[in-house]
Amino acid sequence: MTAADKIKYKGNFKKELDRFTQKLESYVSTDNGDWSIKGFIDVYKNIYTISSDTKIVSKILEIHIFPQILQFADEIGYKILLTEHQNYYPDLTFINKHNEDVKFAVDLKTTYRKKSGISSFTLGSHGSYFKERDKKKNIQFPYNQYLGHYCLGVIYTRTDIDGDAISDTEIYQVQEMQEEYEIPNKKIGEREVTTVKDLKSITSVIKDFDFFAAEKWKIASDKQGSGNTANIGSTLSIEDLRNENGVFSQLGEEWFDEYWINFGFATMVKNGKTIKITNLKDFLEFKGRTDLWDKIVTRHSKE
């Protein structure tokens, strides 16, 4: 495959992915912007609301939009391969039906708004498969077999008042779902059951969705995304996510690759001390390219 072919495939795929994200908000939302998912239902028509815990919300959101993703892939001439193991990268592998050498990695990422932007999320590991790009450790196909690595992101607002607390779930019965002869339950075990007129009366745990698609390297930061794990962090600006305006976006993918391959391993002497390099400015200095400092994108957006 020629370089021109790769550019063409990447351009078309990103264009279609952008178009797809524009349709998802109406798919998951009610007319007033609330999440159309209200909870789980049992055979007795009891509605159990969802916790606002981010892991629970993320998983249900993924399940909610997955049929749309399958339809989208088919429409643009791709098939989808899911990861064989839970901790493998990526979430979705898009494979062109007419040329199986054309593969794209797509990770689904969800996060919620905060006063300063968004809650942090990660863009995958900078460990084994990222460094050894012809190997298959913890990855569906070797990293270098993918023409591009993308993030399909979902940003939402939590409706609970205390953003740090996980509110208790509630149980509802909905009048519009009951037959005339049915008698509503008052309790299930020790828990009260609330009767409401219709499903829209139940408050959704999240609302106000914002979907975006971005190449991973274009929205990356130069900081790890979570604790001591080898994960690449993202920019925390909503505007910069939408515009693919991460710290490497003006430098290029090659600098992103080299920086994260060497993150925490390369060392330099600074102020008479030997330090591990964990920021992009130091890395460019270490490489003798201080002339590129002005291409480091710093966060400028204020949400």
C-alpha positions in Angstrom: 0.0 0.0 0.0 1.4 3.4 -1.0 1.7 6.4 1.3 -1.0 8.1 -0.8 -3.3 5.2 -0.4 -2.9 5.3 3.4 -3.6 9.0 3.5 -6.7 8.5 1.4 -8.1 5.7 3.6 -7.4 7.7 6.7 -9.0 10.8 5.4 -12.2 8.9 4.3 -12.4 7.0 7.6 -12.1 10.1 9.8 -14.6 12.0 7.6 -17.2 9.2 8.1 -16.4 8.9 11.8 -17.0 12.6 12.3 -20.3 12.3 10.4 -21.3 9.4 12.6 -20.7 11.2 15.9 -23.0 14.0 14.8 -25.9 11.6 14.7 -25.3 9.9 18.1 -26.6 12.7 20.3 -30.1 12.4 19.0 -29.9 8.6 19.3 -29.1 8.6 23.0 -31.1 11.7 24.2 -34.7 12.7 24.8 -36.0 15.9 23.4 -34.7 17.9 26.5 -31.2 16.4 26.3 -31.6 13.7 29.1 -30.3 10.3 28.6 -33.0 8.1 27.1 -31.9 5.2 29.3 -33.7 5.4 32.7 -32.7 2.1 34.3 -33.1 -1.6 34.3 -36.5 -3.3 34.2 -37.5 -6.7 35.6 -40.4 -9.0 34.7 -42.6 -7.3 37.3 -42.1 -4.0 35.5 -40.0 -2.5 38.3 -37.5 0.1 37.0 -34.2 0.2 38.9 -32.3 3.4 38.3 -28.6 3.4 37.4 -25.9 4.6 39.7 -23.9 7.6 38.4 -20.7 5.7 39.0 -18.6 6.4 35.9 -17.7 2.7 35.2 -21.4 1.7 35.2 -22.4 4.6 33.1 -19.6 4.0 30.6 -20.4 0.3 30.2 -24.2 1.0 29.6 -23.4 3.8 27.2 -21.2 1.4 25.2 -24.0 -1.2 25.1 -26.5 1.5 24.1 -24.5 2.8 21.1 -23.0 -0.5 20.0 -25.8 -1.4 17.5 -25.3 2.0 15.9 -21.6 1.4 15.6 -22.2 -2.0 13.8 -24.6 -0.3 11.4 -22.2 2.5 10.8 -19.3 0.1 10.0 -21.4 -1.9 7.5 -22.5 1.3 5.8 -19.0 2.5 5.1 -17.7 -1.0 4.0 -16.0 -2.2 7.2 -16.5 -5.1 9.5 -15.8 -4.9 13.3 -13.6 -7.2 15.3 -14.0 -7.0 19.1 -11.0 -7.7 21.4 -10.5 -11.3 22.4 -9.7 -10.3 26.0 -11.0 -7.6 28.3 -7.7 -5.8 28.8 -6.7 -5.9 25.1 -6.3 -2.9 22.9 -8.4 -1.5 21.1 -12.0 -1.8 21.9 -12.9 -2.0 18.2 -10.9 -3.0 15.2 -12.4 -1.7 11.9 -11.3 -3.9 9.0 -12.1 -2.9 5.4 -14.2 -5.5 3.7 -12.4 -5.1 0.4 -8.8 -4.8 1.7 -8.1 -6.4 5.0 -4.7 -4.6 5.2 -6.7 -1.5 6.0 -7.4 -1.6 9.7 -8.3 1.2 12.2 -8.2 1.0 16.0 -11.1 2.7 17.8 -11.4 3.1 21.6 -14.7 4.2 23.2 -14.0 6.8 25.9 -16.5 8.4 28.2 -16.0 11.2 30.7 -18.1 13.9 32.5 -17.9 17.6 32.7 -16.3 19.4 35.6 -16.0 23.2 36.3 -12.5 23.2 34.8 -13.2 21.0 31.8 -13.6 17.3 32.0 -12.7 14.4 34.3 -9.5 12.8 33.0 -9.4 9.7 30.8 -6.7 7.6 29.2 -5.8 6.9 25.6 -4.3 3.5 26.0 -1.0 2.1 27.2 2.5 3.3 26.3 3.8 -0.1 27.4 4.5 -3.3 25.6 2.4 -3.2 22.4 3.1 0.6 22.0 6.9 0.0 22.2 7.1 -3.3 20.4 4.9 -2.4 17.4 5.3 -5.7 15.5 4.2 -7.8 18.5 0.8 -9.0 19.6 1.0 -8.7 23.4 -2.3 -7.3 24.8 -3.4 -6.0 21.4 -5.7 -7.5 18.7 -3.2 -6.9 15.9 0.4 -5.5 16.1 0.3 -1.7 16.6 2.0 -1.0 13.3 -0.7 -2.9 11.3 -3.3 -0.2 12.1 -3.4 2.8 9.7 -4.7 5.0 12.5 -5.7 5.0 16.2 -8.9 6.9 17.1 -10.9 7.8 20.1 -14.7 7.9 19.9 -15.4 10.1 22.8 -18.6 10.8 24.8 -18.7 13.8 27.2 -21.8 14.2 29.4 -23.1 16.1 32.5 -23.9 14.2 35.7 -27.3 15.2 37.2 -26.4 14.3 40.8 -25.8 17.4 42.8 -22.7 16.2 44.6 -20.3 15.2 41.8 -18.1 13.1 44.1 -20.9 11.0 45.6 -22.6 8.0 44.2 -26.3 8.4 45.0 -28.4 5.4 45.9 -30.4 3.8 43.2 -34.2 4.0 43.4 -37.0 1.7 42.3 -40.0 3.0 40.3 -43.2 1.6 38.9 -44.6 3.5 35.9 -48.4 4.0 35.6 -48.3 4.0 31.8 -46.8 0.5 31.8 -49.3 -1.0 34.1 -52.4 -3.0 33.1 -55.7 -1.9 34.8 -55.8 -5.0 37.0 -52.3 -4.7 38.3 -51.7 -3.4 41.8 -48.5 -1.4 42.2 -45.9 -2.7 44.7 -45.2 -0.5 47.7 -42.0 -2.2 48.7 -39.4 -4.7 47.4 -37.8 -6.2 50.4 -37.0 -3.2 52.6 -36.9 -0.7 49.8 -39.6 1.7 48.9 -41.1 1.7 45.4 -42.1 5.0 43.9 -45.0 5.2 41.4 -44.7 7.8 38.6 -46.9 8.7 35.7 -44.6 7.9 32.8 -41.0 7.0 32.1 -40.0 10.6 31.4 -40.8 11.4 35.0 -37.7 9.4 36.1 -34.6 11.6 36.3 -31.8 10.4 34.1 -28.4 10.1 35.8 -26.6 11.9 32.9 -27.6 14.5 30.2 -26.2 17.0 27.6 -24.1 14.7 25.5 -21.2 15.8 23.4 -19.7 13.2 21.0 -16.4 13.6 19.2 -13.9 11.6 17.1 -10.2 12.3 17.2 -6.9 10.7 16.4 -5.3 9.6 19.6 -2.0 11.4 19.2 -3.8 14.7 18.4 -5.6 14.9 21.7 -2.8 13.4 23.9 -1.1 15.2 26.7 2.5 14.6 27.9 1.3 13.3 31.3 0.1 9.9 32.3 -3.6 9.5 32.6 -3.9 7.5 35.8 -1.7 6.9 38.8 1.3 4.6 38.3 -0.2 2.7 35.3 1.4 3.1 31.9 -1.4 5.0 30.3 -1.3 8.0 28.1 -3.4 11.0 29.3 -5.5 13.3 27.2 -6.1 17.0 27.2 -8.7 18.1 29.7 -10.1 20.9 27.6 -13.5 20.1 25.9 -12.7 22.6 23.1 -9.3 21.1 22.5 -10.8 17.6 22.3 -13.3 18.8 19.7 -10.6 20.5 17.6 -7.9 17.7 18.1 -5.7 20.3 19.7 -3.6 18.3 22.2 0.0 19.1 23.2 1.5 17.2 20.2 -0.9 18.4 17.6 1.5 21.0 16.1 4.6 18.7 16.4 3.3 15.6 14.7 2.7 11.9 15.4 6.4 11.0 15.2 7.2 13.2 18.2 4.2 11.7 20.1 5.4 8.2 19.4 9.0 8.9 20.4 8.1 10.8 23.5 5.8 8.1 24.9 8.0 5.2 23.9 10.7 6.8 26.0 8.5 8.2 28.8 10.0 7.6 32.2 13.0 5.8 30.8 15.0 8.5 29.1 17.1 10.6 31.6 18.9 14.0 31.5 21.0 16.1 33.7 19.2 19.2 34.9 20.4 21.7 37.5 23.2 19.2 38.3 20.8 16.3 39.0 19.9 13.3 36.9 16.2 13.2 36.3 13.7 11.0 34.4 12.1 12.9 31.5 8.4 13.2 32.1 7.4 16.3 30.2 7.6 17.3 26.5 9.7 20.4 27.0 12.5 18.5 28.7 12.3 15.8 26.1 12.7 18.3 23.2 15.7 19.8 25.1 17.2 16.4 25.6 16.8 15.8 21.8 18.5 19.1 21.1 15.3 20.6 19.6 14.5 23.6 21.8 13.6 25.3 18.5 10.4 23.3 18.7 9.3 24.5 22.1 6.9 27.1 20.5 5.0 24.2 18.8 4.1 22.7 22.2 0.3 23.3 22.5 -0.6 24.5 26.0 -4.1 24.5 27.3 -5.8 27.7 26.5 -9.5 27.0 26.5 -11.7 27.8 29.5 -15.0 26.0 29.8 
